[in-house]
Amino acid sequence: MSNRITSLFESDLDVVNVGLAMFDEDIAAQGAKVTTLDWTPPGGGKPEILAALDALEIPEVAARIEEANALAVERIANSRPMLTGFGRAIDVVPGMTPTTILHAGPPITWDRMAGAMKGAVTGALVFEGLAADLEDAAALAASGGITFSPCHEHDCVGSMAGVTSASMYMHIVHNETYGNTAYTNLSEQMAKILRMGANDESVIERLVWMRDVLGPMLKEAMEIGGPIDLRLLLSQALHMGDECHNRNIAGTLLLLQALAPSLLQTGFTTEQKKEVFDFIASSDYFSGPTWLAMAKAAMDAAHGIEGSTIVTTMARNGVEFGVRVSGLGGNQWFTGPAQKVVGPMFAGYKPEDSGLDIGDSAISETYGFGGFAMATAPAIVALVGGTVQEAIGFTRQMGEITTAQSPNVTIPMLDFQGIPTGIDVRKVLATGILPVINTAIAHKEAGIGMIGAGITHPPVEAFEKAAKALADFLI
């Protein structure tokens, strides 16, 4: 035996390091080849999380979970969200009132809101005529006279700050398969916009035009042209190089192609129609909110299945990141601290200018596109940073924490495999792999807007809390 050991260390070694990455430096310094395996112990090695995971693996419990998860991903895959119309939030959104402001992420009060969200709230109050100016709006928001509520608790989603007020026009997306409906507001297009926390006169003027011209014209166009199959358009857009969260070039062209004939038939003036077409052409993001409502309609159909460990909501308010889980139903949120977004910054801005991760747009990744489908969109790395191989790697890695591949939305670069869908709380904690999200970066202060884009991940605490709650519920 000693001769074998001696001969082993006299030969060239090719070492696999499992554990602390710092060990590979010492091994490499001794001239050996070393490969470090990116590995963390299940549940981060925390006894209470390991106990919860063990409880969820009890055979009879695991069998219930597998059956429930199969149903959840079936509902996600079989959902057929159709864009059926546009309407004012006060007219279509459940629970909306003239003094309600919906926001992104889990519940939060005015005093705790991030700068971008406060900027969006005060701008919305001025837009609605509830406040004379931004100072008056801040006083009103702090007075208790405004009802703040998460978009997700009103069948809505809102990108970035997500602020939605009564007069804003909304997409109306009906899930033809399961009968539920989802809503989201319209894209403001440019970087200096309300959803990013900007709130100056130009922002308010644009919102007024969207309320008086864009929204009504889109509403009339849908009445003329009829429903649009959004799952079909999403699939086509991914085949054309989008990932439909932050890259929407193809998606916007496809949506405009579907809307244009009806827009031309509306009773608005030629000048107004030109304004609308110019507005749509001003930014590729026009279709971005559309896919969020599509994903929301599908994920809500999978929510509330007893025993399921599938994540149906990931959302951030700039302070906390929250998840909801199918098997725990209703509006139970499991939260952890919002994270930094790492990526390229616009000229003149530094990472320390950034607000923390914010927005409901992570419904994209919850469904399986956006960061989960970056293999479809190599060009996205120019916006969010990284390399093409890293983008492909993210998609492959997300397959390790999801339950299925979509049969309807596929990835050409990966031999047309389906996008990874159905995030399983258990798999996230067992592997230590957190969902990847690509997203915009808003300035940490109110009134400025978008200053970059990049990659982020949820806090593990949200999944740990969900796992413990699932174990308590199912055992």
C-alpha positions in Angstrom: 0.0 0.0 0.0 2.8 2.5 0.9 4.4 1.8 -2.5 1.1 2.7 -4.2 0.8 5.9 -2.3 4.4 6.8 -3.0 4.0 6.2 -6.8 0.7 8.2 -6.8 2.4 11.3 -5.6 5.4 10.8 -7.9 3.1 11.0 -10.9 1.3 14.0 -12.4 -1.9 14.6 -10.5 -5.2 15.8 -11.9 -7.2 16.9 -8.8 -10.9 17.6 -8.5 -11.5 20.0 -5.6 -14.9 19.7 -4.0 -15.6 22.4 -1.4 -13.8 25.7 -0.7 -12.5 27.2 -3.9 -9.4 28.6 -2.0 -8.0 25.0 -1.9 -7.4 25.0 -5.6 -4.8 27.8 -5.3 -2.7 25.7 -2.9 -2.9 22.7 -5.2 -2.1 24.6 -8.3 0.9 26.2 -6.5 2.3 22.7 -6.2 2.2 22.2 -9.9 -0.9 19.9 -10.1 -3.8 20.3 -12.4 -6.9 21.2 -10.5 -10.6 21.5 -11.3 -12.9 23.0 -8.7 -16.4 21.7 -8.5 -19.0 24.4 -7.8 -20.8 22.6 -5.0 -22.6 23.5 -1.8 -24.2 21.1 0.7 -28.0 20.6 0.5 -29.9 23.3 2.3 -26.6 25.2 2.9 -25.9 22.6 5.6 -28.4 24.2 7.9 -30.0 21.6 10.2 -33.5 23.1 10.1 -33.5 23.2 6.3 -32.1 19.7 6.0 -34.9 18.6 8.4 -37.5 20.3 6.2 -36.1 18.7 3.0 -36.0 15.3 4.7 -39.6 15.7 5.7 -40.6 16.4 2.1 -38.8 13.2 1.0 -40.9 10.9 3.3 -42.2 8.4 0.7 -45.9 9.1 1.1 -45.3 12.9 1.2 -43.0 12.8 -1.8 -45.6 10.9 -3.8 -48.2 13.6 -3.0 -45.8 16.2 -4.1 -44.9 14.6 -7.4 -48.6 14.2 -8.3 -49.3 17.8 -7.4 -46.2 19.1 -9.3 -47.2 17.1 -12.4 -50.6 18.9 -12.3 -49.0 22.3 -11.8 -46.6 22.0 -14.7 -49.4 20.6 -16.8 -51.5 23.7 -16.1 -48.5 26.0 -17.0 -47.9 24.2 -20.2 -51.5 23.9 -21.3 -52.4 27.5 -20.5 -53.3 29.4 -23.6 -53.1 33.1 -22.7 -54.9 35.3 -25.2 -54.6 39.1 -25.4 -58.3 40.0 -25.6 -58.4 43.8 -25.0 -57.2 46.9 -23.2 -59.0 48.9 -20.6 -58.5 51.4 -17.7 -57.3 49.8 -14.5 -60.4 51.3 -12.6 -62.7 49.5 -15.1 -61.0 46.1 -15.3 -58.6 45.3 -12.4 -60.2 43.5 -9.4 -60.2 45.7 -6.3 -58.9 48.9 -8.0 -60.2 52.2 -6.6 -59.4 55.8 -7.4 -57.1 56.0 -4.4 -55.4 52.6 -4.9 -51.8 52.3 -6.0 -50.6 48.9 -7.0 -46.9 48.2 -6.8 -44.4 45.4 -7.6 -43.2 42.7 -5.3 -44.5 41.6 -1.9 -46.5 44.0 0.4 -44.7 47.1 1.5 -45.6 50.4 3.2 -44.7 53.9 2.0 -42.1 54.5 4.7 -40.1 51.4 3.7 -40.3 51.8 -0.1 -37.2 52.1 -2.2 -36.3 55.4 -4.0 -37.5 54.2 -7.4 -40.9 53.1 -6.1 -41.4 56.3 -4.1 -40.6 58.3 -7.3 -43.1 56.2 -9.2 -45.8 56.6 -6.6 -45.5 60.3 -6.3 -45.5 60.7 -10.1 -48.7 58.5 -10.4 -50.5 60.6 -7.8 -49.7 63.8 -9.7 -50.8 62.0 -13.0 -54.1 61.0 -11.4 -54.7 64.6 -10.2 -54.7 63.5 -6.5 -51.7 65.8 -5.8 -50.7 69.2 -7.1 -47.0 68.4 -7.2 -44.4 65.8 -6.1 -44.1 67.3 -2.6 -47.9 67.2 -2.1 -47.9 63.7 -3.5 -45.3 62.5 -0.9 -47.4 64.0 1.9 -50.5 62.3 0.6 -48.7 58.9 0.3 -47.5 59.2 3.9 -50.9 60.3 5.2 -52.7 57.0 5.0 -55.1 58.3 2.4 -53.7 56.0 -0.3 -54.1 52.2 -0.4 -51.0 50.4 -1.4 -51.2 46.8 -2.5 -49.1 44.3 -4.5 -50.0 44.0 -8.2 -49.9 40.2 -7.8 -52.7 40.3 -5.3 -55.0 41.9 -8.0 -54.3 39.5 -10.9 -51.7 42.0 -12.2 -48.0 42.3 -12.8 -45.9 45.5 -13.0 -42.4 45.8 -14.3 -39.7 47.6 -12.1 -41.6 49.7 -9.6 -44.8 48.3 -11.0 -46.8 51.3 -9.9 -50.3 51.1 -11.4 -53.0 53.7 -10.8 -56.7 53.9 -11.7 -56.5 55.8 -15.1 -53.7 53.7 -16.6 -54.6 51.4 -19.5 -54.0 47.7 -19.0 -53.5 44.7 -21.1 -56.3 42.2 -20.6 -55.0 38.6 -21.0 -57.5 35.8 -20.7 -56.3 32.2 -20.1 -58.5 30.4 -22.6 -57.8 27.0 -21.0 -58.5 27.7 -17.4 -60.6 30.9 -17.4 -58.5 33.2 -15.3 -57.4 36.7 -16.4 -54.2 38.7 -15.9 -53.4 42.4 -16.4 -50.4 44.7 -16.8 -50.0 48.3 -17.8 -48.5 49.6 -21.1 -44.8 50.2 -21.9 -43.7 53.8 -21.5 -40.8 52.9 -23.8 -37.9 55.3 -22.9 -35.4 55.0 -20.0 -36.7 58.1 -18.2 -40.1 56.6 -17.2 -42.4 56.2 -14.2 -41.8 52.5 -13.8 -38.0 53.3 -13.3 -38.8 56.0 -10.7 -38.7 59.0 -13.0 -41.5 61.5 -12.4 -40.8 64.9 -14.1 -43.1 66.8 -16.3 -42.1 64.9 -19.4 -43.0 61.6 -17.7 -46.4 62.9 -16.7 -47.1 64.3 -20.1 -46.3 60.9 -21.7 -48.7 59.1 -19.2 -51.5 61.6 -20.1 -51.0 60.9 -23.8 -51.0 57.1 -23.2 -54.3 57.5 -21.3 -55.9 59.7 -23.9 -54.6 58.4 -27.2 -52.5 55.2 -27.0 -54.7 53.2 -24.6 -58.1 54.1 -26.3 -56.6 53.3 -29.7 -55.3 49.9 -28.6 -58.7 49.2 -27.0 -60.5 50.0 -30.2 -58.0 48.0 -32.3 -58.6 44.9 -30.2 -62.3 45.2 -30.6 -61.8 45.3 -34.3 -59.2 42.6 -34.7 -60.1 40.1 -31.9 -57.9 38.0 -29.6 -54.2 37.4 -30.1 -52.5 34.1 -29.1 -49.6 35.2 -26.9 -48.1 31.8 -26.3 -47.7 31.4 -30.0 -46.1 34.8 -30.4 -43.8 34.2 -27.5 -42.6 30.9 -29.0 -41.9 32.6 -32.4 -40.1 35.5 -30.7 -37.7 33.1 -28.9 -37.0 31.3 -32.2 -36.1 34.7 -33.6 -33.5 35.6 -31.0 -35.4 37.2 -28.1 -35.6 35.9 -24.5 -38.7 38.2 -24.0 -37.7 39.8 -20.7 -35.0 42.3 -21.7 -34.6 41.6 -25.4 -37.9 42.1 -27.3 -37.0 43.1 -30.8 -38.7 40.2 -32.5 -41.6 40.1 -30.0 -42.4 43.7 -30.6 -42.4 43.2 -34.4 -44.7 40.2 -34.0 -47.1 42.1 -31.7 -47.1 45.1 -34.0 -47.7 42.8 -37.0 -50.8 41.5 -35.2 -52.1 44.9 -34.1 -51.3 47.1 -37.1 -54.2 46.3 -39.4 -56.7 47.0 -36.7 -54.9 50.1 -35.5 -55.2 51.5 -39.0 -59.0 50.8 -39.0 -59.6 52.7 -35.8 -61.5 56.1 -35.9 -58.5 58.1 -34.7 -56.9 60.8 -36.9 -54.0 60.0 -39.2 -51.8 62.2 -37.0 -52.8 60.2 -33.9 -52.1 56.9 -35.7 -48.7 58.2 -36.7 -48.0 59.2 -33.1 -48.8 55.7 -32.0 -46.7 54.0 -34.7 -43.8 56.3 -33.9 -44.1 55.6 -30.2 -44.1 51.8 -30.8 -41.0 52.2 -33.0 -39.2 54.3 -30.4 -38.2 51.2 -28.3 -38.1 47.5 -28.7 -39.6 47.1 -25.2 -43.2 47.8 -26.4 -44.1 44.1 -26.1 -42.2 43.5 -22.8 -45.2 44.0 -20.5 -47.3 41.8 -22.8 -45.2 38.7 -22.1 -45.4 39.4 -18.3 -49.2 39.3 -18.4 -49.0 36.2 -20.5 -46.8 34.5 -17.9 -48.9 35.7 -15.0 -52.1 34.2 -16.6 -50.3 30.8 -16.9 -48.7 30.8 -13.5 -51.9 31.8 -11.7 -53.6 28.7 -13.2 -51.0 26.6 -11.4 -51.3 28.4 -8.1 -53.2 26.7 -5.2 -52.6 23.0 -5.9 -52.3 21.4 -2.6 -49.0 19.6 -2.0 -47.2 21.3 -4.9 -43.7 22.7 -4.3 -43.7 24.7 -7.6 -42.9 28.4 -7.3 -45.7 30.4 -9.0 -44.5 33.9 -8.2 -41.1 35.6 -7.9 -41.4 39.4 -7.3 -39.3 42.2 -5.8 -40.2 45.6 -4.4 -36.7 47.0 -4.2 -36.4 46.1 -0.5 -37.6 42.5 -0.3 -37.7 39.6 -2.8 -40.8 37.5 -2.3 -42.0 34.1 -3.7 -45.3 32.4 -3.6 -45.7 28.6 -3.8 -48.5 26.7 -5.5 -49.1 24.3 -2.6 -49.4 27.1 0.0 -52.0 29.0 -2.1 -53.5 32.5 -1.6 -51.2 35.4 -0.8 -48.6 33.8 1.4 -45.3 35.5 0.7 -41.9 34.1 1.7 -39.3 36.9 1.6 -35.7 37.7 1.9 -33.6 40.8 1.2 -33.6 42.2 -2.4 -30.2 41.7 -4.0 -27.9 43.8 -6.1 -28.0 43.6 -9.9 -24.6 43.1 -11.5 -24.1 44.3 -15.0 -23.1 47.1 -17.4 -24.0 50.7 -16.3 -25.0 53.6 -18.5 -22.3 56.2 -19.0 -21.9 58.4 -16.0 -23.2 56.0 -13.5 -21.5 53.7 -11.0 -22.6 50.5 -9.2 -23.1 52.4 -6.0 -25.8 54.5 -7.8 -27.9 51.4 -8.2 -31.1 50.5 -6.4 -31.6 46.9 -5.4 -33.5 44.4 -7.5 -37.1 45.5 -8.2 -40.1 44.5 -10.2 -42.7 41.8 -11.0 -40.9 41.0 -14.3 -39.3 37.9 -12.7 -42.7 36.3 -13.6 -40.8 35.8 -16.9 -38.2 33.5 -15.3 -40.9 31.9 -13.1 -42.6 30.8 -16.4 -39.3 29.8 -18.0 -38.2 32.6 -20.3 -36.0 35.7 -19.6 -32.9 34.6 -17.7 -34.0 30.9 -18.0 -34.1 31.2 -21.8 -30.9 33.2 -22.5 -29.7 30.4 -24.8 -32.3 31.7 -27.3 -30.9 35.2 -27.3 -27.1 35.3 -27.5 -27.2 39.1 -28.2 -28.7 39.7 -24.7 -25.1 39.6 -23.3 -24.5 43.0 -24.9 -27.1 44.4 -22.5 -26.7 42.4 -19.3 -23.0 41.4 -19.6 -21.3 38.0 -19.7 -20.6 35.8 -22.6 -22.7 33.7 -25.0 -21.4 30.5 -23.4 -22.5 31.8 -20.0 -25.9 32.6 -21.4 -26.3 29.1 -22.7 -25.0 27.8 -19.4 -27.6 29.6 -17.4 -30.4 27.9 -19.4 -28.8 24.5 -18.9 -28.4 25.1 -15.2 -32.0 26.2 -14.7 -33.0 22.7 -15.9 -31.5 21.4 -12.7 -34.0 23.2 -10.5 -37.1 22.9 -12.6 -39.6 20.1 -13.0 -40.2 20.0 -16.8 -39.5 21.4 -20.2 -42.3 23.3 -22.0 -43.7 21.3 -24.9 -44.9 24.6 -26.6 -42.0 27.0 -26.1 -38.6 25.7 -27.3 -35.0 26.6 -27.8 -33.5 26.1 -31.3 -29.8 26.3 -30.1 -30.4 23.4 -27.7 -32.0 21.1 -30.3 -35.4 22.6 -29.7 -35.7 21.4 -26.1 -38.4 23.2 -24.2 -37.7 26.1 -21.9 -37.1 25.0 -18.3 -40.3 25.5 -16.3 -41.7 24.7 -12.9 -39.2 25.9 -10.3 -39.2 23.3 -7.4 -38.4 24.7 -4.0 -36.8 21.4 -3.0 -34.5 21.4 -6.0 -33.3 24.9 -5.3 -32.3 24.1 -1.8 -30.9 20.6 -2.6 -28.6 21.9 -5.3 -27.8 25.3 -4.0 -28.7 26.7 -7.5 -30.7 29.9 -7.4 -32.9 31.0 -10.2 -31.2 33.5 -12.6 -32.9 36.8 -13.5 -31.8 39.3 -16.1 -33.2 42.7 -15.4 -32.9 46.5 -15.7 -31.2 48.6 -13.0 -33.0 51.7 -11.6 -31.2 54.5 -9.8 -31.5 54.2 -6.0 -32.9 57.7 -5.8 -36.4 58.8 -6.9 -36.7 60.8 -10.1 -33.8 59.5 -12.2 -34.8 56.2 -13.9 -32.9 53.4 -15.6 -29.1 53.4 -15.3 -28.1 49.9 -16.5 -29.0 46.2 -16.7 -27.6 42.9 -15.5 -28.0 39.6 -13.7 -29.2 38.8 -10.2 -30.5 36.0 -8.1 -33.2 35.7 -5.4 -32.1 35.4 -1.7 -32.0 31.8 -0.5 -33.9 32.9 2.6 -37.2 33.1 0.6 -36.9 29.4 -0.5 -35.8 28.3 3.0 -38.9 29.9 4.6 -41.1 28.3 1.9 -39.6 24.8 2.5 -40.2 25.0 6.2 -43.8 26.1 5.6 -44.3 23.3 3.1 -43.0 20.7 5.6 -45.2 22.0 8.4 -48.2 22.0 6.1 -47.7 18.5 4.6 -46.5 16.5 7.6 
